[in-house]
Every structure is written in C-alpha cells, then in structure tokens.
Amino acid sequence: MENIIKVAVDAMGGDYAPTEAVKGAVAALQEKENVQIFLVGKQEILEKELEACTYPKERLEIVPASEVIETGEPPVAAIRGKKDSSLVKGMKMVRKGEADAFVSAGSSGAILVGGTTIVGRIKGVERAPLAPLIPTKDGVSLLIDCGANVDARSSHLVQFARMGSIYMEHVMGIKNPRVGIVNIGVEEEKGNALVKETYPLLKECKDINFIGSIEAREIPAGAADVIVTEAFVGNVILKLYEGLGATLISKIKGGMMTSFRSKMGALLVKPALKKTLKSFDASEYGGAPLLGLKGLVVKCHGNSKEKEFKNAIIQCISFKEQHISERIGENLMVTQEKKEEI
C-alpha cells in the first residue's frame, strides 16, 4: 500500500460543524485508501455523528478537544487562551509530526495566527500567504495572496510568486507556470507604489516565468497560472469572483425555466451545461493552503460542506506527496545563497 498521509480535521470549525466536516472526512476515506484522518473536536458529539456513517474504522480516529474557537473571537487571545481547542490541538499535531496536514473551516484570523506561531514558517519565508485555486476558462489559476497579508512588501510578493510557481508545477502539473502581477494596466509604469516596486524584482527572477502585469478582467480567461497580489486586492478579487459566479449560475438556471421552449432546450443542453458549471464550482478545488509553513495548513470557506472538506483532504495528499514545503525551503535557500554570492 502507498504511504499513508495523515490529515487532522478541525471538526468543530465552520458554519456547518461538525456534520459537514465529518461527512467530508468519511467521503475522503472512502475515495482514497492512502489517507488516515484525525477528527479533532468534542468526542461525544463526533461519536454520535459517526454512528450513521460507514467508513474504514482503522483509518479514522477522534482526537478529543473540549474547546472551540469562535469566528468572532480575537485571534491572538483565542490561540493563547484556548489550548484545548480543536484548532490549536490540530495544529500542534502538525508541529509534532503526528499529522502531515491540518484542515479547518474555522476562524480565518485564528488559522493565520496559529499557522505562524504554532506550525511555524519555513526558514527564510517572510510571510505565509493564503493561496486558493480559482477556476478559469482552461482550468485553474492560483491566487496568491487572498487574505493573509494586507500590508505586504515587494519582497513578500516576490516570495509569493516563487511559492506559487512551485505549487502549480508540482501539485497541479503545470510546467513553467506563467506568473502575472495584478495591475490596472499592462504597461510596466502603471500601478500603485507596491506594484511598481515589485515589477522589476519579478523581472529579475530567473527561476520563475514572469509574464508581466495582468488586469482583473483577464483572470477568468486564464491569462496567468499564478496571480500575484497583496491580500486586500486578492480578497476582493476572490469574493467578487465567487459572488458573480453564483449570480450567473442562478440567472442561467432561472432563465431556462421561463417558458416551455426554454425548458425543452434546457433538457438538451443539461449534460454539457452541468459539466461546465461544475468546473466553476469553487468547492471542487478544496481549500486555500497557507503556503510557506513547516507543515500544511488548509483553510476552507466558513460555509464549506461535505464536498469541499473532502476535496481539501485529498488536496493535502498531493501536497505531501510532492514535498511542497521542502521544495519551497530549498528554493529560498538557493535564492539566499545566490544573493550572498553577489
């Protein structure tokens, strides 16, 4: 049998906890034989949820945690004060090597703080960015950063580009991924101070395929494989992307039900349309990895359901098998050595 990947799941985090987290964990176990799952949370509640599930019991274990970090709590205080929370205990498992990855739909702030302070950054990583996959016309792109570093510096963005390139090449199988920086125009002289400072630094990077600036309207067309930006802009892009996608899907479905003729047409196009809409469903791509840490932490949407939890867990398998954390560390070490030589 293949090497078993151990994934800790925060069963108490998210709008639909613990039901959807448990269902997603069971679905992942049924689909993949090389994963072991630790459900971290309140034992009695989780045992009750699992009663109705069929799963390989030897590959699922409950890790008791008596506390829950709520979304509205101050992140730093919550991490320090709730040592027996499902979020803290899950991250400590990654730090100790008891789990290869941690998945949570809980508080974004607590996940970011915990990832940095408990799991820890790889040596040389200045900031750990959140990097979700977003659907495009021809596949997916990596949006980095989408919420972790709203006051980023140019050196941070350069590291984001390198980390994103490694992820897309080794996890998604895209050779020499195209890297673009989000801008208000394609001309090099355009942009705010951060973009103008970062652009020439990215041009000098010989280890990435930098293609220059891209405008937001080019993102859905797949203009770049790695989309580099600071977290404020990235989060706006992500939320607009999700909202517009949901609205268009709703309008298309509604339009097909307006008349007998449109209903007949809908029956004819339903198979092709279903396949197309599925490719633009964010839940198909799992969560957003917090790149640059010593272990893998994946942040799911707060409203995640079974499918997204399942895909986030499966995403962890590829990440671990491709040694992404190690590759990022090696890349940064080589880059630092070259700087010192100069």
ABEGO torsion letter per residue (X at the ends): XBBBBBBBBBAABEAAOAAAAAAAAAAAAAABAABBBBBBEBAAAAAAAAAABBBBAAABBBBBBABBBBAABBAAAAAAABAABAAAAAAAAAAAGABABBBBABBAAAAAAAAAAAAEBBBGBABBBBBBBBBBAAEBBBBOBAGABABBBAAAAAAAAAAAAAAAAAAAGBBGBBBBBBBABABAABEBAAAAAAAAAAAABAABBBAEBBBAAAAAAGABABBBBBAAAAAAAAAAAAAAAAAAAAAAAAAAAABAAAAAAAAAAAAAAAAAAAAABAAAAEBBBBBGBABBBBBBBAABBAAAAAAAAAAAAAAAAAGAAAAAAAAAAAAAAAAAAX
